[in-house]
Amino acid sequence: MFSLRDALTAPLRVVSEMQRLAQGLAEMPAIGVAISGLHSELAGLRCDLQSMPADSRRLADDVEIVHRDLEVMKAALAQTTASVAPVHADLLRVEGGLAPLPDALHALLPKVDDLAAGLDAMRGELAEQLDGLRTDLSGLPFMSKTPRLGAYRRAA
């Protein structure tokens, strides 16, 4: 069952997920550096393999294929990084705007609990007063004790 506490803590969960997303986006430059490092290593390996005998040429061809694939990955990563940069900036702004929210919600939750307890107490007092009023009215010669309102609700 959905409660008021769930509604109030939902923004906390959103902040947590946005922080995880921002951390993932922050790791993208490290992936680019790793791909560039692999690219450099493969370039050196390609030079080393060119001096090998002809029967090992297949290995050199395989390295060349991997090298081309890394070139494609490097270009795609650069394009992805460029397209994600505005999203990352937006997420940082949103995260900054949401930063005070957890403290505000933590301060609000005890007040909501107090309000719920107060409403329960008021409900009990009103029920007692209503029963007293019915009892007082039932003493009049032309009145009979009216059925409880809850009985009508259940029947409806």
BELNORUR-V799824 format. One record per backbone hydrogen bond with DSSP energy under -1.0 kcal/mol. CO is the residue of the C=O (numbers start at 1). NH is the residue of the N-H. If there is no record, write none. Layout:
BEGIN
co->CO nh->NH
co->CO nh->NH
END
This chain:
BEGIN
co->3 nh->7
co->4 nh->8
co->5 nh->9
co->6 nh->10
co->9 nh->13
co->10 nh->14
co->11 nh->15
co->12 nh->16
co->13 nh->17
co->14 nh->18
co->15 nh->19
co->16 nh->20
co->17 nh->21
co->18 nh->22
co->19 nh->23
co->20 nh->24
co->21 nh->25
co->22 nh->26
co->25 nh->28
co->27 nh->31
co->28 nh->32
co->29 nh->33
co->30 nh->34
co->31 nh->35
co->32 nh->36
co->33 nh->37
co->34 nh->38
co->35 nh->39
co->36 nh->40
co->37 nh->41
co->38 nh->42
co->39 nh->43
co->40 nh->44
co->41 nh->45
co->42 nh->46
co->43 nh->47
co->44 nh->48
co->45 nh->49
co->46 nh->50
co->49 nh->52
co->53 nh->56
co->54 nh->57
co->56 nh->60
co->57 nh->61
co->58 nh->62
co->59 nh->63
co->60 nh->64
co->61 nh->65
co->62 nh->66
co->63 nh->67
co->64 nh->68
co->65 nh->69
co->66 nh->70
co->67 nh->71
co->68 nh->72
co->69 nh->73
co->70 nh->74
co->71 nh->75
co->72 nh->76
co->73 nh->77
co->74 nh->78
co->75 nh->79
co->76 nh->80
co->77 nh->81
co->78 nh->82
co->79 nh->83
co->80 nh->84
co->81 nh->85
co->84 nh->88
co->85 nh->89
co->86 nh->90
co->87 nh->91
co->88 nh->92
co->89 nh->93
co->90 nh->94
co->91 nh->95
co->92 nh->96
co->93 nh->97
co->94 nh->98
co->95 nh->99
co->98 nh->101
co->100 nh->104
co->101 nh->105
co->102 nh->106
co->103 nh->107
co->104 nh->108
co->105 nh->109
co->108 nh->112
co->109 nh->113
co->110 nh->114
co->111 nh->115
co->112 nh->116
co->113 nh->117
co->114 nh->118
co->115 nh->119
co->116 nh->120
co->117 nh->121
co->118 nh->122
co->119 nh->123
co->120 nh->124
co->121 nh->125
co->122 nh->126
co->123 nh->127
co->124 nh->128
co->125 nh->129
co->126 nh->130
co->127 nh->131
co->128 nh->132
co->129 nh->133
co->130 nh->134
co->131 nh->135
co->132 nh->136
co->133 nh->137
co->134 nh->138
co->137 nh->140
co->140 nh->143
co->149 nh->153
co->150 nh->154
co->151 nh->155
co->152 nh->156
END
